[in-house]
Amino acid sequence: MFVTREADRERVKAPPAGISGRAPRYAGQERRSRISWITSAFNEIDIGVLVLSEDGEVFYANRAALTELSRDHALRIVDHRVLAREARDAAKLTCALGEAGSRGFRKLLALGNGETQTTVAVVPLACPRIFGGANVMLMLGRRDFAAPLAVEAFARSRSLTLAETRVLLALCDGKAPQEIACEAKVEISTIRSQIISIRQKTGASNLRTLLAQIAALPPYTGILGQTFGQTFGLTPFLEQ
């Protein structure tokens, strides 16, 4: 997501410092193409990523970030700026962003409490400032053990049945076989047989190995993930 900034547009139009003459005819178009490529890449990642200035101004947020911050998260976006919902987190966030932007410090930041408790990574950006004055990246922590879409894609790749996929999703939610059987209203022996089948198809020697495979899955969004933000009215700020 991009904040449209008149100053950025002027910098694109202006000739490079120390060079006389006009800027390349397609400088603006090339920059927009580069930005479009970057945003497309980040939108495929099922981890919330924001690019900010050190004072919290949001230059870009991918769909995963917009979706996550629209929920009951410890952070929120107000007037294109990232803010902590709780006063006690505000100073911690301001300090971490300032140290990342001005001193190059990176930090894992614990925010919120209870159901909103989460950890975010504050990372300084040393790359050229494609996003104008942005120099800090904020990566949001996962709330779930694994994204359901990624688990379902994993299940399809291993030829799991629909019933086995449901059992796998329940295991990823931390449910015990007995609890899964009760919810599905089937015998525990049925669930155990399905777990054995899942292990055979995935090559996992035990449940711990199986869940380790799931934990190592890449942050995959799938086709649904590409349209999720638009479905909920979460359109990224894109520079026109």
C-alpha positions, -999 to +999 in steps of 0.1 A: +000+000+000+014+034-009+006+069+002+005+092-028+030+119-021+034+149-043+070+153-032+078+118-044+063+126-078+084+157-081+116+137-073+108+113-101+103+141-126+134+161-115+168+154-131+193+135-110+214+157-087+246+170-104+234+161-139+220+188-162+193+183-187+160+164-184+152+132-166+147+101-187+114+101-204+103+069-188+117+074-153+083+076-137+070+046-156+101+025-147+097+034-111+060+025-111+069-008-128+095-015-101+070-007-074+043-028-090+067-058-091+076-053-054+040-050-043+030-081-063+057-101-047+049-090-011+012-097-017+020-134-023+034-137+012+012-148+040+030-127+066+021-091+073+048-067+059+048-029+062+073-004+050+074+028+072+093+059+080+109+060+114+081+081+127+055+055+117+042+068+084+031+039+063+044+038+027+033+003+020+015-026+036+008-059+019-026-076+019-017-099+048-008-069+069-040-050+060-061-081+068-043-087+101-045-051+113-082-050+105-087-076+132-082-072+169-045-066+166-022-047+190-014-023+161-036-003+138-033+021+109-048+056+114-043+083+088-016+064+071+004+059+103+010+028+125-001+033+160-003+010+191-038+004+205-025+005+241-008+035+256+019+013+272+029+000+238+031+034+221+065+044+237+080+010+229+069+012+193+081+048+188+115+039+203+119+007+182+111+025+150+134+054+158+163+032+166+158+011+135+156+042+113+183+063+127+207+038+143+201+006+122+190-014+152+166-044+147+143-057+174+116-082+183+089-062+199+062-078+222+029-059+220-006-062+235-018-087+260-043-115+262-058-124+228-041-094+212-006-103+224+018-106+195+054-101+185+065-080+156+100-076+140+113-041+135+140-041+108+160-012+093+161-009+055+195-002+040+183-005+004+177+025-019+146+043-009+122+032-036+094+041-012+105+077-007+113+084+029+107+048+041+136+032+060+120+007+084+102-026+077+077-040+102+069-078+100+039-090+119+041-123+138+018-152+130-013-158+152-018-193+138+005-223+138+002-224+100-021-207+075-051-230+066-045-223+029-009-235+031-020-266+051-047-274+025-021-269-004+003-293+015-026-318+019-033-317-018+003-322-027+004-353-006-029-367-019-047-365+014-085-371+014-109-344+024-115-361+058-077-365+063-072-328+055-098-318+081-080-340+107-047-324+098-061-289+101-075-298+135-041-311+146-025-279+136-051-261+158-037-280+187-066-304+191-060-339+205-073-369+185-100-375+211-113-340+208-113-342+169-133-375+172-159-358+195-163-328+172-166-350+141-189-374+160-169-405+150-150-432+169-115-424+181-103-454+161-114-437+129-093-406+137-063-427+146-066-446+113-067-413+094-037-400+113-018-432+104-028-426+067-016-390+069+017-400+083+022-426+056+014-402+028+036-375+042+065-397+053+062-386+089+073-411+115+052-395+143+029-366+150+058-344+161+076-349+127+043-342+109+037-309+127+073-300+121+067-304+084+037-280+087+057-255+107+083-254+080+058-246+052+065-214+033+041-184+039+018-194+010-014-175+002-030-193-027-056-179-051-080-170-023-053-151-005-048-128-035-084-116-034-090-117+004-081-081+010-103-069-018-132-090-006-131-072+028-126-038+013-089-037+022-074-021-009-037-013-007-026+023-012-012+021-047+005+051-063-013+061-094 
